[in-house]
Amino acid sequence: MGKDSSGTAKPRAPRVSRREFVQRIARRTNQPVDGVQQVYDAMVAEIIELTTKGYNVTFTGFGRFYTQPHKGHRVRFADPDGTTEVPDYMTLKFSATSAINKQIKEAVGVEKAPRLLAEK
């Protein structure tokens, strides 16, 4: 379990595995699972390749994937090899459009998303 800003444990949302996600898309589109799996793998590979080259990947009406730089820092405890520094690094981020965020907020409802409201 993760913790909220007050340090209180918060329950994790249920997860959908990659396999289940692909199967759901295959059912929704009436396409074979193998074909959907190939498209899924290609999309993920393209997002990673393009963002590592410095591009933002935007799905109009949905959101964008982009990289975010982070400064290196010292670590409190050394790794087994004696390393006490983490070098600068990049992370992959996603930002949904305001329309998608509104759609999710309306679909989930206030009573089912207290942690979403607490973050605002």
C-alpha positions as CSV (number, residue, x, y, z in Angstrom):
1,M,0.0,0.0,0.0
2,G,1.1,3.5,-0.7
3,K,0.8,6.4,1.7
4,D,-1.1,9.7,1.3
5,S,0.4,13.1,2.1
6,S,-0.4,12.6,5.8
7,G,1.5,9.3,5.9
8,T,-1.7,7.3,6.3
9,A,-1.8,4.0,4.3
10,K,-4.2,4.2,1.3
11,P,-5.6,1.2,-0.6
12,R,-4.3,0.6,-4.0
13,A,-6.7,0.6,-7.0
14,P,-7.3,-2.7,-8.6
15,R,-5.0,-3.4,-11.5
16,V,-5.6,-4.7,-15.0
17,S,-2.9,-6.9,-16.3
18,R,-1.4,-6.5,-19.8
19,R,-3.0,-9.8,-20.9
20,E,-6.4,-8.8,-19.6
21,F,-6.1,-5.3,-21.2
22,V,-5.3,-6.8,-24.6
23,Q,-8.2,-9.3,-24.3
24,R,-10.6,-6.5,-23.4
25,I,-9.5,-4.5,-26.5
26,A,-9.8,-7.6,-28.7
27,R,-13.4,-8.2,-27.5
28,R,-14.3,-4.5,-27.9
29,T,-13.0,-4.4,-31.4
30,N,-13.8,-7.9,-32.4
31,Q,-10.2,-8.5,-33.4
32,P,-7.9,-11.5,-32.7
33,V,-5.9,-11.3,-29.5
34,D,-2.7,-11.9,-31.3
35,G,-3.2,-8.9,-33.6
36,V,-4.2,-6.6,-30.7
37,Q,-1.1,-7.8,-28.8
38,Q,1.1,-6.9,-31.8
39,V,-0.5,-3.4,-32.0
40,Y,-0.1,-3.0,-28.2
41,D,3.6,-4.0,-28.3
42,A,4.2,-1.7,-31.3
43,M,2.5,1.3,-29.6
44,V,4.5,0.9,-26.4
45,A,7.8,0.5,-28.4
46,E,7.0,3.6,-30.4
47,I,6.1,5.7,-27.4
48,I,9.4,4.7,-25.7
49,E,11.5,5.2,-28.8
50,L,10.0,8.7,-29.6
51,T,10.1,10.0,-26.0
52,T,13.7,8.8,-25.5
53,K,14.6,10.9,-28.6
54,G,13.0,14.0,-27.0
55,Y,9.6,13.9,-28.7
56,N,6.3,14.3,-26.9
57,V,3.7,11.8,-28.1
58,T,0.2,13.3,-28.2
59,F,-3.0,11.4,-28.6
60,T,-5.4,14.2,-29.5
61,G,-8.3,14.3,-27.1
62,F,-6.6,11.9,-24.7
63,G,-3.3,13.1,-23.5
64,R,0.5,13.2,-24.0
65,F,3.5,11.1,-23.1
66,Y,6.7,13.0,-22.4
67,T,10.0,12.6,-20.5
68,Q,10.8,14.5,-17.3
69,P,14.4,15.1,-16.3
70,H,15.5,14.6,-12.7
71,K,18.6,15.7,-11.0
72,G,21.0,13.1,-9.6
73,H,21.3,13.0,-5.8
74,R,23.2,11.4,-3.0
75,V,21.7,8.3,-1.4
76,R,21.5,7.7,2.3
77,F,22.8,4.1,2.2
78,A,25.4,2.9,-0.3
79,D,24.5,0.2,-2.8
80,P,26.3,-3.1,-2.3
81,D,29.0,-1.9,-4.8
82,G,29.6,1.2,-2.6
83,T,27.7,3.7,-4.9
84,T,26.4,6.7,-3.0
85,E,25.3,8.9,-5.9
86,V,22.4,8.5,-8.3
87,P,23.2,10.2,-11.6
88,D,20.8,12.5,-13.5
89,Y,17.9,10.5,-15.0
90,M,14.7,10.8,-17.0
91,T,11.2,9.4,-16.3
92,L,8.3,8.8,-18.6
93,K,5.2,10.8,-17.7
94,F,1.6,11.0,-19.0
95,S,-0.7,14.0,-18.8
96,A,-4.4,13.4,-19.6
97,T,-6.4,16.2,-21.2
98,S,-8.8,18.2,-19.1
99,A,-11.7,16.6,-21.0
100,I,-10.5,13.1,-20.1
101,N,-9.9,14.1,-16.5
102,K,-13.5,15.6,-16.4
103,Q,-14.9,12.4,-17.9
104,I,-13.2,10.2,-15.3
105,K,-14.2,12.5,-12.5
106,E,-17.9,12.3,-13.6
107,A,-17.8,8.5,-14.2
108,V,-16.1,7.7,-10.9
109,G,-18.1,10.1,-8.7
110,V,-17.0,11.8,-5.5
111,E,-17.7,9.0,-3.1
112,K,-15.5,6.5,-5.0
113,A,-12.5,8.8,-5.4
114,P,-11.7,10.4,-2.1
115,R,-7.9,10.2,-2.7
116,L,-8.3,12.0,-6.0
117,L,-10.1,14.9,-4.3
118,A,-7.5,15.0,-1.5
119,E,-4.7,15.5,-4.0
120,K,-6.3,18.8,-5.3
